[in-house]
C-alpha cells in the first residue's frame, strides 16, 4: 500500500469518526456546561469554564480553557487538554488516556476548601477520589504556580502516571530553571502502596521511602523516612524563593506522617521530624558575640559555627506552616549556644543560652519578631554577672579559671591587647 493511500485511508477514518462524534456529542455550549457541573461535583466549589472544544487534528482531543473556581482566591487553569482513548471513541465511549495542564495558579488558601461536596450535590454524583478503575493514565503539567499564605509564588512542572484508584505509579515534580536542581521522583514498588523517593535539593539528596495505609473506614495514613545528605541550606531555601538564616550543608534523618480521607487532608496534616547535623556552618545576619556584648542592642553581622545540631519539626497550623527547632546546640570559638525556637509566618519566638567555656557562664538571649528584623533582649543582670566571671572559683588558680577570665575578656572587649596566655595550673596538694 502506497503512502498516499495510507494517508487517504487515515483521513477517511478520521472524517468518519468526526461524523459519528458530531451525531452523538452535544454542542460545545452544552459540553461546557456539563464540564462545569462535573468539576463542581468533584471539587465541591462553584466552577466556571470559559470554553470547551473538540479538535480532531492532528489527533482527537478536548481542549478546556479558562477554568476558575469561584472563591476569594480562585484556583485558575489557563488550559486543560484531554486526549481520549481512540478505540473507546469508536464505541462512542469517552475514556481519557492522557491530560495536560498548562498555566495553573493554585493559592494555598483556596485549596483548603476543595474536595468538600456542595450542600446541593445529588447523591451518586461522581467522586473522583473514590474512583476504583483507571480514569486517567497520565497527567502532564507545566507552569503551575503555587501561592503560599504569605503570597510567595513557586512554579512547578511535572508528570504523574496513575494506577487504579488514582494511586501514582510514578510522580515527577521539578522546579524549572533552578540551579542546583530541585526535584522529587516517586516510584511505586510493584502493586504495594510503597513508593521509593528520590530528591535532589541544594546540591544534595534526600532519598527514602513512603508508605500509604488505608483503613476500612477509608481514612488514609501516610508515613515515610528520608535521609537528607549534604544539602546546602542557602541554595535549598533559594529554590523556593526564601532566604536562609544559616549557611552550611546539613545531613540527618527525617520521618513524616499524615492522616486524612483525601489528598488535601493528607497535605494539611503533614508532620515531619528531622534530626540534623551541620559542620562548618555560619549564622547569617546575626552576631552572637555582639548581641551578648551589647545586651541585645546590636546584633548585625554573622557568627561562624564550628558545628550545629538539633531537631526540626514542621506541621500545618491555622496560621500556616510552623517550624519548631528544639535541642539546638552550636559552638563558635569560645561560645556554645543551646535553646529552642518556633517560626510561623516568618515570625520567630526563641529562647537561647549562650555559654562561655563549656557552660561555666550562661547568658540568656530571647529572640522574637520577623526574621528579617528580629528583636533581641538580654537581661542586664545577666551581662553584669558574666562580667564578674574573673572572680569565679576565687582562690583557686586553676587553668579553667584563667580560661574563663580570658574568654569573658574577649567577649566583652576588656582583654588587653598584649595579654599573654595563662600560666600552667599548679597542682593542688
C-alpha positions, 0 to 999 in steps of 0.5 A: 500500500502506497503512502498516499493511500495510507494517508487517504485511508487515515483521513477517511477514518478520521472524517468518519469518526468526526461524523459519528462524534458530531451525531452523538456529542452535544454542542460545545455550549452544552459540553461546557456546561456539563464540564462545569457541573462535573468539576463542581461535583468533584471539587465541591466549589462553584466552577466556571469554564470559559470554553470547551472544544473538540479538535480532531487534528492532528489527533482527537482531543478536548481542549478546556480553557479558562477554568476558575473556581469561584472563591476569594482566591480562585484556583485558575487553569489557563488550559486543560487538554484531554486526549481520549482513548481512540478505540473507546471513541469508536464505541462512542465511549469517552475514556481519557488516556492522557491530560495536560495542564498548562498555566495553573495558579493554585493559592494555598488558601483556596485549596483548603476548601476543595474536595468538600461536596456542595450542600446541593450535590445529588447523591451518586454524583461522581467522586473522583477520589473514590474512583476504583478503575483507571480514569486517567493514565497520565497527567502532564503539567507545566507552569503551575504556580503555587501561592503560599499564605504569605503570597510567595509564588513557586512554579512547578512542572511535572508528570504523574502516571496513575494506577487504579484508584488514582494511586501514582505509579510514578510522580515527577515534580521539578522546579524549572530553571533552578540551579542546583536542581530541585526535584522529587521522583516517586516510584511505586514498588510493584502493586504495594502502596510503597513508593521509593523517593528520590530528591535532589535539593541544594546540591544534595539528596534526600532519598527514602521511602513512603508508605500509604495505609488505608483503613476500612473506614477509608481514612488514609495514613501516610508515613515515610523516612528520608535521609537528607545528605549534604544539602546546602541550606542557602541554595535549598531555601533559594529554590523556593524563593526564601532566604536562609538564616544559616549557611552550611550543608546539613545531613540527618534523618527525617520521618513524616506522617499524615492522616486524612480521607483525601489528598488535601487532608493528607497535605494539611496534616503533614508532620515531619521530624528531622534530626540534623547535623551541620559542620562548618556552618555560619549564622547569617545576619546575626552576631552572637558575640555582639548581641551578648556584648551589647545586651541585645542592642546590636546584633548585625553581622554573622557568627561562624559555627564550628558545628550545629545540631538539633531537631526540626519539626514542621506541621500545618497550623491555622496560621500556616506552616510552623517550624519548631527547632528544639535541642539546638546546640552550636559552638563558635570559638569560645561560645556554645549556644543551646535553646529552642525556637518556633517560626510561623509566618516568618515570625520567630519566638526563641529562647537561647543560652549562650555559654562561655567555656563549656557552660561555666557562664550562661547568658540568656538571649530571647529572640522574637519578631520577623526574621528579617528584623528580629528583636533581641533582649538580654537581661542586664543582670545577666551581662553584669554577672558574666562580667564578674566571671574573673572572680569565679572559683576565687582562690583557686588558680586553676587553668579553667579559671584563667580560661574563663577570665580570658574568654569573658575578656574577649567577649566583652572587649576588656582583654588587653591587647598584649595579654599573654596566655595563662600560666600552667595550673599548679597542682593542688596538694 
